[in-house]
Amino acid sequence: MVMPTEQEHPQKAFGWAARDSSGVLSPFNFSRRETGEKDVTFKVLYCGICHSDLHMVKNEWGFSTYPLVPGHEIVGEVTQVGSNVQKYKVGDRVGVGCMVGACRSCGSCTDHLENYCPKQILTYGAKYYDGTTTYGGYSNIMVADEHFIVRIPDNLPLDAAAPLLCAGITTYSPLRYFGLDKPGMHVGVVGLGGLGHVAVKFAKAMGVKVTVISTSPNKEEEAVKHLGADSFLVSRDQDQMQAAIGTMDGIIDTVSAQHPLLPLIGLLKSHGKLVMVGAPEKPLELPVFPLLTGRKMVAGSGIGGMKETQEMIDFAAKHNITADIEVIPIDYLNTAMERLVKADVRYRFVIDIGNTLKASS
């Protein structure tokens, strides 16, 4: 494919960025490339705050570069399209998730799995084809190749749809790929945060029996009454865990902190699958013997390809699935990050970019 060259007429942009690993964000002026022939430019209206934004801002994964403009749950309205854009027009409701580029020719890409392309370009903190750094959605405008743009159906509210572009596809994809989407199956969801609460909604919409597994007994009412889970297990309660041994076809583990896997593997039936979608900083201990005795599997899954991401958004629209959000103004951003560290949000912060982000001098 032809790579875009350095842009001659960059677009002025502004947002909030981290300058170093202290975790503090502040106003930042920068430029986006001009709208190329295959590009869609849109006014950002909302952007979700993902747990990975926090990791990246603080360089906890070790590959952050600064200044860093986070945000990969980005939604808004198209303001300009390139001359060769075919799927979108000015005024369309669109979004961008975790990636803005891929090689488009490797085996993963030809299988519509751009998320596993070795040359995948992340939405922020990566190098684009023209050598510039990619900046995310904590900003007023976004430019992306139309291939990496998702259409947001009219019946989904933009603010509550934004987190689906990361949290949604991260949980929808493994439910589908690992065959945990068949009515009557029993699936566990570990952790009731940004990822977990959406996993429960998708699994229920697929007709699956869902058990939420959490360290916090006080989340039971929320899980069962509000989110519609069928049952709730306190992972620290030995009796509860013992009673549930060998009952689950699969488990989606959304926890990104250190936690033991042995009790979770025990909950699986023979041939059951424990799928990791959280990203703990340090390696977890994996006991092998219980895998052998039940031909059980521990797997990982990362977001999804563009085709599946659109399918996920359309499924969400059909079943009225949105994230549970707390909408915040941009100047509350640093406080929101501090609260996110303490898991003090139900269940996703979304920044009201359109109404609260103003240009700084």
C-alpha positions in Angstrom: 0.0 0.0 0.0 1.1 3.6 -0.5 2.0 5.3 2.7 0.9 8.9 3.2 3.8 11.3 3.1 4.6 14.1 5.5 1.6 16.5 5.5 1.9 20.0 4.0 -1.2 21.5 5.6 -1.5 20.2 9.1 -4.6 20.8 11.1 -4.3 22.7 14.4 -5.4 20.6 17.3 -5.5 20.8 21.1 -6.1 18.4 23.9 -4.6 17.3 27.2 -1.3 15.4 27.4 1.1 13.8 30.0 4.6 15.3 29.7 6.3 12.6 31.9 5.5 9.5 34.0 4.2 11.6 37.0 0.7 10.9 35.8 -0.4 14.5 35.6 -2.1 15.7 32.4 -2.4 19.3 31.2 -3.5 21.3 28.1 -1.4 20.7 25.0 -1.4 22.2 21.5 -0.3 20.0 18.5 -1.2 19.3 14.9 -3.0 16.5 13.1 -2.2 15.6 9.5 -4.4 17.2 6.8 -7.3 14.9 5.7 -5.7 12.5 3.2 -7.6 11.0 0.3 -8.6 7.9 2.4 -8.9 9.8 5.7 -11.9 10.8 7.8 -11.6 13.8 10.1 -14.1 14.1 12.9 -14.9 16.5 15.8 -14.4 14.5 19.0 -17.4 14.7 21.2 -16.6 12.1 23.9 -13.7 10.0 24.9 -13.7 7.2 27.4 -10.9 6.7 30.0 -9.5 3.2 29.8 -7.4 1.6 32.4 -4.6 1.3 29.9 -4.6 5.1 29.6 -3.5 5.2 33.2 -0.8 2.5 32.6 0.5 4.5 29.6 0.4 7.9 31.2 2.6 6.5 34.1 4.7 4.4 31.7 3.9 1.3 33.7 4.3 -0.9 30.7 7.7 0.6 29.8 7.0 1.8 26.2 5.4 5.3 26.7 6.8 8.3 24.9 6.0 11.9 25.9 4.2 14.2 25.3 1.4 11.5 25.4 -2.2 12.3 24.5 -4.2 9.3 25.6 -7.6 8.1 24.6 -8.7 5.2 22.4 -12.5 5.2 23.0 -13.2 8.1 20.8 -16.5 9.1 19.3 -17.8 12.2 17.4 -19.1 13.6 14.2 -17.5 13.6 10.8 -16.4 17.1 9.6 -14.4 16.2 6.5 -13.7 13.2 4.3 -10.9 12.5 1.7 -11.6 12.3 -2.0 -11.4 8.5 -2.0 -13.5 7.8 1.1 -16.4 5.6 0.3 -18.1 4.6 3.6 -18.5 7.9 5.4 -19.8 11.4 4.8 -19.9 14.7 6.7 -22.3 14.5 9.7 -21.9 10.7 10.3 -21.6 9.5 13.9 -18.3 7.6 14.1 -15.6 6.3 16.4 -12.0 5.2 16.6 -10.8 2.5 19.0 -7.4 1.2 19.9 -5.7 1.2 16.5 -5.3 3.5 13.5 -3.1 1.4 11.2 -1.9 -2.0 10.2 0.0 -3.5 7.2 -3.3 -4.7 5.6 -1.4 -7.5 3.8 -0.2 -10.1 6.4 -2.2 -13.2 7.3 -3.9 -11.5 10.3 -4.9 -8.5 8.2 -6.3 -10.6 5.4 -8.3 -12.5 8.1 -9.8 -9.2 9.3 -7.6 -9.5 12.5 -5.7 -6.2 12.2 -5.4 -6.3 16.0 -2.9 -9.1 15.7 -0.9 -7.5 12.9 2.8 -7.2 13.9 2.8 -3.8 12.3 -0.4 -2.6 14.0 -0.3 1.2 14.8 -1.9 2.1 18.2 -4.2 5.1 18.4 -1.8 7.0 20.6 1.9 6.8 21.6 3.0 5.0 18.4 4.7 6.1 15.2 2.5 6.7 12.2 3.7 5.9 8.6 4.8 9.5 8.1 7.1 9.4 11.2 4.8 11.5 13.4 3.6 10.4 16.8 -0.1 9.2 17.1 -2.2 11.3 19.5 -5.4 9.9 21.1 -8.8 11.1 21.8 -8.3 13.5 24.7 -8.4 16.1 22.0 -10.7 18.2 19.8 -10.3 16.5 16.5 -9.3 13.1 15.2 -8.0 12.0 11.8 -7.9 8.3 10.7 -7.9 6.2 7.6 -11.5 5.2 6.9 -10.6 1.5 7.4 -10.1 2.1 11.1 -13.3 4.1 11.6 -16.4 2.5 13.1 -19.9 3.7 12.4 -22.0 4.3 15.6 -25.7 3.4 15.0 -28.2 6.2 15.6 -29.9 4.5 18.6 -26.7 4.3 20.7 -25.9 7.4 22.8 -22.4 8.5 21.8 -21.2 9.0 25.4 -22.2 5.5 26.6 -21.1 3.9 23.3 -17.5 5.3 23.5 -16.2 2.6 26.0 -17.5 -0.2 23.7 -14.6 0.7 21.3 -12.2 -0.8 23.8 -14.0 -2.5 26.7 -16.8 -3.7 24.4 -14.7 -5.4 21.7 -12.2 -6.7 24.3 -14.9 -8.8 25.9 -17.2 -9.5 22.9 -14.3 -10.9 20.8 -13.3 -13.8 23.2 -16.9 -14.7 23.9 -17.4 -15.2 20.1 -14.0 -16.7 19.2 -13.8 -19.2 22.1 -17.4 -20.3 21.5 -18.7 -19.0 24.8 -21.7 -17.4 23.1 -24.1 -20.4 22.9 -27.4 -20.1 24.8 -27.4 -22.3 27.9 -23.6 -22.2 28.5 -22.3 -21.1 31.8 -19.6 -18.3 31.7 -17.8 -16.7 34.6 -16.7 -13.0 34.5 -13.9 -12.1 36.9 -13.8 -8.5 38.0 -16.7 -6.1 37.8 -15.0 -3.0 36.4 -15.0 -1.3 33.0 -14.4 -4.5 31.1 -16.3 -6.9 33.4 -19.6 -5.0 33.5 -19.7 -4.9 29.7 -18.8 -8.6 29.5 -21.8 -9.4 31.6 -24.1 -7.5 29.3 -22.8 -9.1 26.1 -22.9 -12.6 27.5 -26.4 -12.2 28.8 -27.5 -10.8 25.4 -26.0 -14.0 23.8 -28.2 -16.1 26.0 -25.5 -17.3 28.3 -25.8 -18.0 32.1 -23.4 -15.6 33.8 -21.7 -15.7 37.2 -19.7 -12.7 38.4 -16.6 -13.6 40.4 -15.3 -10.8 42.6 -13.3 -10.2 45.7 -15.9 -7.6 46.8 -19.1 -9.1 48.4 -20.7 -5.6 48.2 -20.9 -5.9 44.4 -23.4 -8.7 44.5 -26.5 -6.6 44.3 -25.1 -4.5 41.5 -24.0 -7.6 39.5 -27.3 -9.5 39.9 -30.0 -6.8 40.2 -28.5 -4.0 38.0 -26.4 -5.9 35.4 -28.5 -9.0 35.2 -25.9 -11.7 36.2 -27.5 -15.0 37.2 -25.2 -15.5 40.2 -22.3 -14.1 42.2 -19.3 -15.7 43.7 -17.0 -14.1 46.3 -13.6 -15.4 45.3 -12.3 -15.2 48.8 -15.1 -17.3 50.2 -13.8 -20.9 50.2 -17.2 -22.5 50.6 -18.8 -20.6 47.7 -15.8 -21.4 45.4 -15.8 -25.0 46.5 -19.5 -25.4 45.7 -19.0 -24.0 42.1 -16.0 -26.2 41.2 -16.3 -27.7 37.7 -19.5 -25.8 36.7 -18.3 -23.3 34.1 -17.7 -23.7 30.3 -15.5 -20.6 30.3 -14.3 -17.6 32.2 -13.5 -14.1 31.0 -10.9 -12.7 33.4 -10.8 -8.9 33.2 -8.6 -8.3 36.3 -5.4 -6.3 35.6 -3.9 -6.8 39.1 -2.0 -9.7 40.7 -4.5 -12.6 41.5 -4.3 -16.4 41.8 -5.4 -18.4 38.8 -5.7 -21.8 40.5 -9.1 -21.2 42.0 -10.4 -20.0 38.6 -9.1 -23.0 36.8 -10.9 -25.1 39.4 -14.3 -23.6 38.4 -14.0 -24.8 34.8 -15.5 -28.0 33.5 -13.2 -30.3 31.6 -12.2 -28.6 28.3 -13.1 -25.3 29.9 -11.3 -22.1 28.8 -9.9 -19.4 31.1 -9.5 -16.3 28.8 -7.3 -13.4 30.1 -8.2 -9.9 28.9 -6.8 -7.8 31.7 -3.1 -7.0 31.6 -1.3 -7.3 35.0 2.1 -5.6 35.1 3.9 -8.6 36.6 3.6 -12.3 35.5 1.0 -14.5 37.1 1.7 -17.9 38.5 0.2 -20.7 36.2 -0.3 -24.1 37.8 -0.1 -26.7 35.0 -1.3 -29.8 36.7 -5.0 -28.8 36.9 -4.8 -28.0 33.2 -3.7 -31.5 32.4 -6.3 -33.2 34.5 -9.2 -31.6 32.6 -7.7 -30.6 29.3 -8.3 -27.0 30.3 -7.0 -24.0 28.4 -5.6 -20.6 29.5 -5.7 -18.2 26.7 -5.4 -14.5 26.0 -7.4 -12.1 23.7 -6.7 -8.5 22.7 -9.4 -6.2 21.3 -10.7 -7.3 17.9 -10.4 -6.6 14.1 -12.2 -3.8 12.4 -14.9 -6.0 10.9 -15.7 -7.6 14.3 -15.6 -4.2 16.1 -18.3 -3.0 13.7 -20.2 -6.2 14.3 -19.9 -5.7 18.1 -21.2 -2.1 17.9 -24.2 -3.3 15.7 -24.9 -6.1 18.2 -24.8 -3.6 21.0 -27.2 -1.3 19.2 -29.6 -4.2 18.5 -29.6 -5.3 22.2 -29.4 -1.8 23.7 -26.0 -2.5 25.3 -24.0 0.5 26.5 -21.4 1.1 29.1 -22.4 2.4 32.5 -20.6 5.8 32.6 -19.8 8.9 34.7 -19.4 11.8 32.3 -16.8 14.4 33.4 -15.5 17.7 32.1 -11.9 17.7 30.9 -10.6 19.7 33.8 -11.6 16.9 36.1 -9.3 14.6 34.3 -6.5 14.3 36.9 -9.0 13.7 39.7 -10.6 11.0 37.5 -7.2 9.3 37.0 -6.7 9.3 40.8 -10.1 7.8 41.3 -9.4 5.2 38.6 -6.3 4.0 40.5 -8.7 3.2 43.5 -11.3 1.7 41.1 -13.7 4.4 42.3 -15.9 4.6 39.2 -19.0 2.7 38.0 -17.8 1.7 35.6 -16.2 4.0 33.0 -15.3 7.7 33.0 -16.1 9.4 29.8 -14.8 12.9 29.0 -17.3 15.4 27.6 -14.8 16.7 25.0 -17.3 18.6 22.9 -18.7 20.8 25.6 -15.7 21.2 28.0 -12.4 21.1 26.0 -11.4 24.6 25.1 -8.3 25.8 23.2 -5.5 27.1 25.5 -3.4 30.0 24.6 
